[in-house]
Amino acid sequence: MVKRIDPSGFECPIARSLGILGDGWSLLIVRDAVRGTSRFGEFHKGLGIAKNILSARLKGLVACGVLEQTADGEYVLTDKGNELRPVLGAIGNWGGKWVPRRP
């Protein structure tokens, strides 16, 4: 098993941010939330992620304030989460230019 480090004490803000968003599933969950996904089942179906991993990532994103869970169980972006929209756009633009789609 790969040992994960806690970058929250690092001086570099990129390193600290990766402590929250550094795994691909978290960014894909945020991407889907930006697109309007809000229910656990919708995330699960859309991403094809294992339920235990999805649950852990959602809990982490709620704990750090990127998402909040409403009384009816929906996950919605907070102001902090909404500020990731241009970051996702930049990653998408970069990937569109530099990461070719495999046939």
Order of alpha helices (4+ residues) and beta strands (2+ residues): alpha-alpha-alpha-alpha-beta-beta-alpha-alpha
